[in-house]
Amino acid sequence: MLSTAQMLEKYYLVDKLPNIWCAGCGDGAIAAALVRAVDELGIDKNSLTQVNGIGCSGRVGAYQDFDVIKGTHGRALAFATGIKLFKPELTVVAIMGDGDCGAIGGNHFIHAARRNIDLTALVINNRIYGMTGGQSSPTTPFGDRASTALTGSVERPFDLCQLAIGAGATYVARGTVYHIKQLQRLLKNAIAHKGFSFVEVVSQCPIYYGRYNDEASPAAMLRWQKESAVSVTAAQGLSPEELQGKIVIGEFVAKDEPEFVSEYQALIDRYGQEAAE
Amino acid sequence: MPDSVVTRKGQRLRILLTPRYCKGCGICVELCPAKVFGSEPATGKAYLAAVERCVDCGLCELWCPDYAISLEREANL
């Protein structure tokens, strides 16, 4: 595995460091896990295109030496779909936040999953809108506080992995920043998978989510991830009450289904040939 | 640049800190299972308090969100 110094030299725009994220934010570690996964897969950095959404997570590409496009809010998957269709040989990774993917880009998300286009969607879930000041997002847990829910959210949150499964994604996994080695494995599997891969990472936002919920220490938030995590297999033996407040981590789905780009290419080949004749 | 070398699992290992990148979040200080790091009272930034306790679990460099910790192993020393 790459040491941090090797990783920075090979994949980072070192003159842009230190990064802009708040002290203790999970984004930096998740970005590094992605790079280490790409390196272990042996993917040439010039054949990987990253699409970033809007929000704190949308800063990942600003530090990394990949081809990066910064899309509009919620539309990372729409840009990624266009890039993948035009250049199927590229590995395309879209990085979004929970609000970017689950709210503003909710429709792009479910339809990319339904189409089963060969992309990797990495969603960094910090449970609030961090960049704009800690407003509640579609993943803010019921009862948790945010700057727009000072006495606790009265909305039920999305489970983004279950949403991805319901929409037909063919690879779905969840990790946390605490379980960083597992996260690298999940990202490796997701990028290698042919079809729509969805990886949700439970991250920590000490400044907004943490402070509003009486836990501003990044280390304590990581310990909370450790204590709340339950593996997919262990979760199968637990009742819904026992799973309350738990984070189920691991691979939910990994299956093969017809993939959009290949099917589209087959269509072009078939009718292109007929037209030529 | 503060750094230090220990021998773990039969190979030499250097813990390299880049204070310029460190924001003093305390993740390494609090979560290192061997309590290798301390935090500077004035800045909160991490320093190597007891490098000899390192067990080479490798987690500090993976967790550090600011790329301030690098573990350089034998071959690269």
Contacts between the chains, C-beta under 8 A, distances in Angstrom:
chain1	res1	chain2	res2	distance
A	1	B	58	7.9
A	3	B	61	6.7
A	3	B	70	5.0
A	3	B	71	5.5
A	3	B	72	5.6
A	3	B	73	7.0
A	3	B	76	6.8
A	4	B	61	4.9
A	4	B	64	7.3
A	4	B	67	5.3
A	4	B	69	6.3
A	4	B	70	3.8
A	4	B	71	7.4
A	5	B	16	6.3
A	5	B	70	4.0
A	5	B	72	6.4
A	5	B	76	8.0
A	6	B	70	8.0
A	6	B	76	7.4
A	7	B	67	7.8
A	8	B	67	6.0
A	8	B	70	7.9
A	12	B	67	7.5
A	17	B	21	5.8
A	17	B	66	8.0
A	17	B	67	6.6
A	18	B	20	6.6
A	18	B	21	4.6
A	18	B	23	7.0
A	18	B	66	5.9
A	19	B	65	7.8
A	19	B	66	6.4
A	19	B	67	7.7
A	21	B	65	6.5
A	21	B	66	7.9
A	22	B	23	7.7
A	23	B	23	3.7
A	23	B	24	6.1
A	23	B	25	4.0
A	23	B	66	7.8
A	24	B	23	7.6
A	24	B	25	3.5
A	24	B	26	7.1
A	24	B	27	6.3
A	24	B	65	6.8
A	25	B	65	5.6
A	26	B	65	6.4
A	27	B	65	6.7
A	28	B	64	7.5
A	28	B	65	3.2
A	28	B	66	5.7
A	28	B	67	6.7
A	29	B	62	6.6
A	29	B	63	5.6
A	29	B	64	7.0
A	29	B	65	4.7
A	32	B	62	7.0
A	32	B	67	6.9
A	33	B	62	7.2
A	177	B	63	7.2
A	180	B	59	7.0
A	180	B	62	4.5
A	180	B	63	6.0
A	181	B	62	6.9
A	184	B	62	7.9
A	206	B	25	7.6
A	217	B	26	6.8
A	217	B	30	7.5
A	218	B	25	4.7
A	218	B	26	6.3
A	218	B	27	5.2
A	219	B	25	7.9
A	219	B	26	5.4
A	219	B	27	5.2
A	219	B	29	7.5
A	219	B	30	3.5
A	219	B	31	5.3
A	220	B	30	7.8
A	222	B	27	6.5
A	222	B	31	6.2
A	222	B	63	7.3
A	223	B	31	7.5
